[in-house]
Amino acid sequence: MKSNSLLFFFILLLNGALCQSYAPKPGEIGSTAIYKDSSIFQSWGTEVTIQRGWRNIADKSQGLASFGEPGNALGQPEGDVYTVVSLGDSGVATYHFSNPIINDLGPDFAIFENGFTDDILELAFVEVSENGSNFYRFPSYTEIDTAQQASNASYIDCRRVHNLAGKYKKGYGTPFDLEDLDSISALNLYNIRYVRIIDVVGSLNPDFSSKDSQGRRINDPWPTSFESGGLDLDGIGVIHQLSKASLSELGTVLISVYPNPFGDFVTINCENSFNYSIFGMDGKEIMVGAGQTNISISTMELSTGKYLLKITTNRGVERFIINKI
């Protein structure tokens, strides 16, 4: 008996070692969950289109998911289990941002779902686009056991999930870092105007199953044959975003950038001392400097085109798109 018990222990240990462990649940060391009231958020999604998916994609006679209204996924998340919109199997939510999300240090936005607990997860793929036509998907990874189909009462360890919306319970956003898409040359990471969320069909049936970036079937609760099936979307918070115009107020600090478009010089006027950086649209830093209140920067060496201007004061960071003509 001792030999069999010891063998069983080592099998469990080996299985655990072979499984990748990603970020844990909220409150634990190493968690990447972001609470809905965090001051890290600059803004919230205010424009969304919902394309409902099926209650059960294997039995379309049951119709589409229907719980909640699109407006429930706008603004700051409520963080409860009811004020959401349900996508259904393969349902799609597409957010539009007039002021683009941009790549900066750390996560750039976070998506909120309404999981009841830390380990009842409904998942979704996340994609981004500049124009609303050409979308690029975040690489996703799962180590969820596929020996048995997950049901509505199944528990899924969030440490087995990475880069899928719905990883964290209600009130906590799952973060996404545009740097993960840096290898896609066709995508400008400083001009993300659309975020698309596509419900994962967690079926183990190969006729319907969704797969992660490594070709592994994703096992999450299925079928969800009721009106609130699929991912239940509560909102999206933006962490890094361009300023609305050439004039912006950061806290109580007024910043203006002019002229824009500019020629051989561009002027920064700020009520406080500041540091600035100018980046090309490929993300490479071209110029850096500092000022007290008002400075004119020589831009004669810059080629015609668009640039990202980042201004940092003791009140925070503002970003502007500036255009040389």
Secondary structure, 3 states (H helix, E strand, C coil): CHHHHHHHHHHHHHHHHHCCCCCCCCCCCCCCCEECCCCCCCEECCCEEEECCECCCCCHHHCECCCCCHHHHCCCCCCCCCCCEECCECCEEEEEEEEEECCCCCCCEEEEECECCCCCCCCEEEEEECCCCCEEECCCEECCCCCCCCCCCCCCCHHHEECCECCCECCEEEEECHHHHCCCCCCCCCCEEEEEEEECCCCCCCCCCCECCCCCECCCCCCCCCCCCCCEEEEEEECCECCCCCEEEECCEEEEEECCCECCEEEEEECCCEEEEEEECCCCEEEEEEECCEEEEECCCCCCEEEEEEEEECCEEEEEEEEEC
